[in-house]
Amino acid sequence: MLSDPLTIGIWTNSQQLPNDNFSIDNAIILKNSTRWPLMIDPQIQANNWIKNLEPGIKTIRLTQSSKELEMILENAIQVGVSLLLENIGETIDSLFEPLLQKKLIKAGASYRLKFGDK
């Protein structure tokens, strides 16, 4: 009910989503959710599908320096580029808090996100 066969066919054929009910159900939930999805993906299948689904997505690994992470995040927020966080642990750096919690501030007719000192 939440998806159509054409969309599922595109996901499985051209975007490399595995063609099994579990993967398809998870993809439908991911596309219809309003929150940021957390995927446990030991076989890297969801990761590959997300990268094919969203061309131009920026990938962030938490092994990068905090200065580099901050620069990438700030640039992605300003330009409006999608981000994929890879290999996160049980805790997430507080740098990501305003972004993950969608702490938007209404400023007139637009919304702003306070990120770091900016």
C-alpha positions as CSV (number, residue, x, y, z in Angstrom):
1,M,0.0,0.0,0.0
2,L,2.9,2.4,0.7
3,S,4.7,1.8,-2.5
4,D,4.0,0.8,-6.1
5,P,5.6,-2.0,-8.2
6,L,7.2,0.5,-10.5
7,T,9.2,2.1,-7.7
8,I,10.1,-1.2,-6.2
9,G,11.3,-2.4,-9.7
10,I,13.5,0.7,-10.0
11,W,15.0,0.1,-6.6
12,T,15.8,-3.6,-7.3
13,N,16.9,-3.3,-10.9
14,S,18.8,-0.1,-11.3
15,Q,19.6,0.9,-7.7
16,Q,20.8,-2.5,-6.5
17,L,18.3,-3.1,-3.7
18,P,18.2,-6.9,-3.0
19,N,15.0,-8.4,-4.4
20,D,13.7,-10.0,-1.2
21,N,10.7,-9.0,0.9
22,F,12.7,-8.0,4.0
23,S,14.8,-5.5,2.0
24,I,11.9,-4.1,0.1
25,D,9.8,-3.7,3.3
26,N,12.7,-1.9,4.9
27,A,13.2,0.4,1.9
28,I,9.5,1.3,2.0
29,I,9.7,2.1,5.7
30,L,12.8,4.2,5.1
31,K,11.2,6.2,2.2
32,N,8.0,6.9,4.2
33,S,9.6,7.7,7.6
34,T,9.9,11.3,8.9
35,R,12.9,10.5,11.1
36,W,16.5,9.8,10.2
37,P,16.9,6.1,9.6
38,L,19.5,4.0,11.4
39,M,20.5,0.9,9.5
40,I,22.5,-2.0,10.8
41,D,24.0,-3.2,7.5
42,P,26.7,-5.8,7.9
43,Q,26.6,-6.8,4.2
44,I,26.7,-3.2,3.0
45,Q,23.6,-3.7,0.8
46,A,21.6,-0.8,2.2
47,N,24.7,1.4,2.0
48,N,25.1,0.7,-1.7
49,W,21.3,1.2,-2.3
50,I,21.3,4.5,-0.6
51,K,24.3,5.7,-2.6
52,N,22.5,4.6,-5.9
53,L,19.2,6.1,-4.7
54,E,20.8,9.5,-3.9
55,P,23.4,10.4,-6.4
56,G,25.9,13.0,-5.1
57,I,25.4,12.0,-1.5
58,K,28.3,12.9,0.8
59,T,29.7,10.1,3.0
60,I,31.0,10.8,6.4
61,R,33.1,8.4,8.4
62,L,33.6,9.2,12.1
63,T,37.3,8.3,11.7
64,Q,37.8,11.7,10.0
65,S,39.1,14.6,12.1
66,S,36.5,16.7,13.9
67,K,37.6,19.8,12.0
68,E,37.1,18.0,8.7
69,L,33.7,16.6,9.8
70,E,32.6,20.1,10.9
71,M,33.6,21.6,7.5
72,I,31.8,18.8,5.6
73,L,28.6,19.2,7.7
74,E,28.6,22.9,7.4
75,N,29.0,22.8,3.6
76,A,26.3,20.2,3.2
77,I,23.9,22.2,5.3
78,Q,24.5,25.4,3.4
79,V,24.3,23.7,-0.1
80,G,21.6,21.2,0.8
81,V,23.5,18.0,0.1
82,S,22.4,14.7,1.6
83,L,24.7,13.0,4.1
84,L,25.4,9.4,4.9
85,L,27.1,8.7,8.2
86,E,29.0,5.4,8.1
87,N,30.4,3.2,10.8
88,I,29.0,5.0,13.8
89,G,29.4,3.5,17.2
90,E,27.0,3.3,20.2
91,T,27.5,7.0,20.8
92,I,27.4,9.9,18.4
93,D,29.5,13.0,18.7
94,S,27.6,16.1,20.0
95,L,28.6,17.9,16.8
96,F,25.8,16.0,15.0
97,E,23.1,16.8,17.7
98,P,21.5,19.9,16.1
99,L,21.3,18.2,12.7
100,L,20.0,14.8,14.0
101,Q,17.4,16.4,16.3
102,K,16.3,18.9,13.6
103,K,16.8,21.9,15.9
104,L,15.4,24.4,13.4
105,I,14.9,28.0,14.4
106,K,12.2,30.0,12.6
107,A,13.5,33.3,11.3
108,G,10.8,35.2,9.5
109,A,9.4,33.0,6.7
110,S,12.5,30.7,6.6
111,Y,14.1,28.3,9.0
112,R,17.7,28.2,10.2
113,L,19.8,25.6,11.9
114,K,22.3,26.7,14.6
115,F,25.4,24.6,13.9
116,G,28.4,25.2,16.1
117,D,29.0,29.0,16.4
118,K,27.2,29.8,13.2
